[in-house]
Amino acid sequence: MIDSLVTFVVNMSGGSAALGIVLFTLAVRLMLLPLNVRRDRAMKIRERLAPKLRELQKRHARNPERLSGEMSALFAKEGTSPFAGYLPMLAQLPFMWLMYRVATHPTALVGHDLFGAPLGQQVAGVVANYGLVSMPVLVFVMVIALVAAVAWLSARNIKVAEDQPQWLRRLLPWMPYGSVLATLVLPLAGALYLLVSTAWAAGERAVLASRPL
């Protein structure tokens, strides 16, 4: 099944598996765009409701069930939900799983490369097969560096709602760097998917942030 899927995507992209991964990623991000627009709206509403949310938390600190109900009712009145921000992440999981299966499949990406770097190999395997100073390793390093740059930009632009727990407020700015760690253990195909997906997400957030509520 995985081999057939890769063959179909490669044929649709003119024989280039790397281009096929890019096009697949862009198609996924386009499909998720409506959910991301809803998430952005929910985040802006949450920022506007922050004073009321803090007031509810103080008033019902000893009654979690009452607090949850009051918060849900407040969000429902605004036409959104406290969990709207998690929908895009959950919706992307099946596509990430599929991309992981493709990238780690033993035969699906055999013979396919990005500027000489095998799409089906991890950075350690590329170093072992081609040497530390080689074009394939340079390609992998460039992809990792670009993912790191996108993570840095994303971390700078993260807005954390004041009503979030303290531990979460500290954790969220570091979460984009998880993609950098992933590129160190994933095959190049997975790293390429992450690069395109995170770059799209960063640009999308910048555009949506300028839109009025």
N, C-alpha and C positions, 0 to 999 in steps of 0.2 A: 504493500500500500504506500509506504513512504517513498520507495523508489519510483512508483508511478506518479505520485504527486510531484516529486522533484523533476521528473522528466517532463511533465506537463508545464510546470512553471518555467523550466529552462527553454522549452520550445516556444512558449509564449513571449519570452524575452529575447528571442533571437539567438539562442544557444549559450547565453551567459548566465551561469548560476548566480554570480554576484549581483548582476543587474536584476535577476529574478527575485532575490532576497530583498533588494531595495524596493522594488515595485510591490512586493507582497506586504512589506512593512508599511508603505505609504497607503496601501489599500485598507489595511487594518486601522490605521490612524484616522482615515476618512470615515470609516464605519463608526468609529467611537466618537467622532466629533460632536454629534448631538448630545451624547451623555456628558462630554466634557463641558459643553456650553451650560448644561443644567448644573454641573458641579460648580462652575465659576459663579453662576447666579446664587447658588446656595451659600457659597463662601462669602459673597458680598452681603447677603442677607444676614449671615451669622455675624459679620463685623458690625452691621448696623444694629443688630439686636444684642450686642455684647453687654451693654449696661443692664438690660432687662434680664439677661441670662444670669449675670452675676447676682442680681437681686433675688432671683428665684433660688439660686444655689445657697445663698445665705438664709433665706426664709425656710427652705425645706432641707437643710443640711442633714437633719436627723431622720428624714423620711425619703429614702431613695426612690420608692415607687411613686410617691406623690410628685417628686422632682421630675422624674422621667415623664410622667403624664403631662405635667404643666409645660415642660419644654417641647414635647411633641405637639401639644395643642398650639403653642406659640408659633412653631414652624409651620404647622398645617394652615394657620391663619394667613401666612405669607405665601402659601402655595408650594412649599418645599418640605424637605425632611432632614433631620440631623444626619442621616446616613447617605444623603445624596452624593457626598464627596467620595464615597467608597465605590460607587457603581462603576466608574470607568476602570478602576484597578481590577475589580472582580471580573469585568467583562473581557479584559485583556488576557486574563490567565489562560484560557484555552488556546489562544494564539501563541502565547509564550511557550506553553507546553508543546505545541505542535512544532514550533521552531526549534526547541531543544531536541525533540525527537529527530528532526531532520539533521541538525548539526552533529548529533552524536551517533547517527546511524553509521554502521561500519562500511556500507557500500554506496549510499545515496550520493555522496559528494566526491567520490573517487574520480580524479581527473579534472576536477573543477578548481579554479584558483582565482585569486585577486592579485594581479600584477606579479604572478609567480609564487604567491604564498597560498598553500593548499587550504581550501575552505574548511576541510574536515579535520584539521589538526589544531591542537592547542599550542600556545606559545612555547611551552617546554619541548614539545615534539618538533616544532619548527627549528628551534635552536639546536636540538640534537641531530636533526637530519641535514641542516644546511650550514651550521656553524653560527656563532654569535654575530659575526660581521658578514651579513649577506642581505640581499634584496628582500627575500621573504621575511626575515626578521625585522627589517626596517619597515615593511608594510604593516606588520603586526604592531610594532611600536607606535607607528603613526596613528593607527586606529585607537589604540589604548590612550594615546595622548589627546586625541580629539574627544574621546568619551570623558576623559578627566576634565577637559576644558568646559564641556557642556555641563558636567556635574557641578563645577565651580560656579558657573553662571546661574544654574538652577538653584543652588544653595543660597546664593546672594539674594535671589528674588522670592524666596519662600516667605510667606506671611503666616504667622501662627496666631490663631485666635486666642485672645486673653483668657477665655473661659476653659481652655484646654489644660489638662493636668501639667504640672511643672516638668515631670519626667518626659512627657511627650513634646513639650516645647523645646526641651534641650535636644531631644533625639531627631526631630524632623529636619533641622538644617544639615544633619550628617547623612540622611537617608539617600540623597542623590549619589553619594560616593559608593554606594553599594554596587552600582553599575560598573564602576572601575574594578572593584574586586572580582565581579563576575567575568569581566573580559580576561582576567588572568588565568581562569580555569576553564572557560568555555572555548570550543573551537572557533576559528575565525568567522565562520558563518554566523554563530550566535553573537559574537562581538560586533559584527556588521549590523545585525538586526538591532542590537542595543544602541549603537551609534545613531542610526537613522531614527529610531523610535524616540530616544531621549532628545535629540536635536529638534525633532518635530514638536515634542511636548514643550520644550523651552520656548520655541517661537510661538506656539499656540497660546501659552500662558501670557506672553508679552502682548499679543494682539487682544486677547480677551480682557486683560487687565485694563485696557484703555477704553473698553466699551462701557457705556452707562448701564446701570442696573435695569 
